[in-house]
Amino acid sequence: MREWIRHALTRRVTIRGSRGAIRIIKVEPSERIVYTVLFAVIGLICLTALQITYLIVTGSWNSEIFSAIMGLIGLIMGIFLERGEGYSG
């Protein structure tokens, strides 16, 4: 799963040379970002399983678990949107 995350977060930068030559450079993410996304995905899976278990056992919805799930989804989406192809920073 780490390699999939690393590949998904790798940015490709196109550089045009003085004679019209085009080079594509891959900018790989840091290990810190890869492990952050990996930890967030694992947490998301665990919290989803916990919410399903809570729903089955008690028959009611736990809004605190749902809030934590939404927070992790926002974190993951924010990282992927910031590292996207259109990013120019």
Phi and psi in degrees as a GROMACS rama.xvg file:
@    title "Ramachandran Plot"
@    xaxis  label "Phi"
@    yaxis  label "Psi"
@TYPE xy
-60.8513  -41.2473  ARG-2
-67.4058  -36.8849  GLU-3
-63.6418  -43.7908  TRP-4
-64.6779  -43.5401  ILE-5
-61.0844  -42.4548  ARG-6
-66.3469  -39.5487  HIS-7
-68.1404  -30.4814  ALA-8
-93.3036  -2.66792  LEU-9
-73.1178  128.239  THR-10
-99.2489  140.049  ARG-11
-110.301  124.115  ARG-12
-112.998  129.791  VAL-13
-96.8975  127.543  THR-14
-120.699  128.576  ILE-15
-97.8651  129.476  ARG-16
-82.8251  -179.862  GLY-17
-71.2436  -25.7381  SER-18
-103.596  20.5762  ARG-19
86.7602  2.31864  GLY-20
-72.2681  140.717  ALA-21
-113.308  129.109  ILE-22
-120.966  140.102  ARG-23
-111.496  123.394  ILE-24
-112.798  133.726  ILE-25
-92.6817  127.029  LYS-26
-109.112  106.411  VAL-27
-82.0859  149.32  GLU-28
-73.4926  160.774  PRO-29
-72.7315  159.481  SER-30
-64.0221  -30.0619  GLU-31
-62.0031  -43.4081  ARG-32
-67.9574  -41.9564  ILE-33
-60.6586  -45.9447  VAL-34
-70.4521  -31.318  TYR-35
-64.3333  -46.2668  THR-36
-65.6416  -41.4414  VAL-37
-60.765  -46.0034  LEU-38
-62.5541  -40.3724  PHE-39
-66.2358  -39.7435  ALA-40
-66.5378  -42.919  VAL-41
-63.5534  -42.372  ILE-42
-62.5642  -39.1888  GLY-43
-62.6003  -43.1028  LEU-44
-64.2244  -44.5343  ILE-45
-65.1519  -43.6273  CYS-46
-66.6256  -35.32  LEU-47
-65.3816  -42.7887  THR-48
-63.4104  -39.0701  ALA-49
-64.5386  -41.3295  LEU-50
-64.6436  -41.7913  GLN-51
-64.1846  -43.3604  ILE-52
-62.9068  -43.8721  THR-53
-61.4439  -40.7833  TYR-54
-65.7915  -40.1032  LEU-55
-69.7042  -44.4524  ILE-56
-72.2115  -49.3074  VAL-57
-95.7201  -22.3603  THR-58
78.7075  11.9402  GLY-59
-130.413  163.468  SER-60
-92.1234  134.576  TRP-61
-101.274  110.746  ASN-62
-72.9608  -25.3566  SER-63
-69.0591  -42.9406  GLU-64
-64.2805  -41.3962  ILE-65
-62.7391  -38.6588  PHE-66
-63.7986  -40.0679  SER-67
-65.2019  -39.0908  ALA-68
-62.4816  -45.6732  ILE-69
-64.4646  -36.3742  MET-70
-62.979  -42.7828  GLY-71
-67.8322  -37.6211  LEU-72
-62.6428  -41.9785  ILE-73
-63.0707  -39.9996  GLY-74
-62.1596  -48.2373  LEU-75
-63.5845  -45.8008  ILE-76
-63.9197  -39.6662  MET-77
-61.3119  -41.4992  GLY-78
-64.8751  -44.9942  ILE-79
-68.5199  -36.4863  PHE-80
-70.2771  -36.7153  LEU-81
-68.8669  -33.2363  GLU-82
-90.5286  6.2718  ARG-83
-65.4709  170.524  GLY-84
-64.0538  -31.4803  GLU-85
-81.8083  -2.04499  GLY-86
-70.8629  131.094  TYR-87
-127.191  43.8114  SER-88
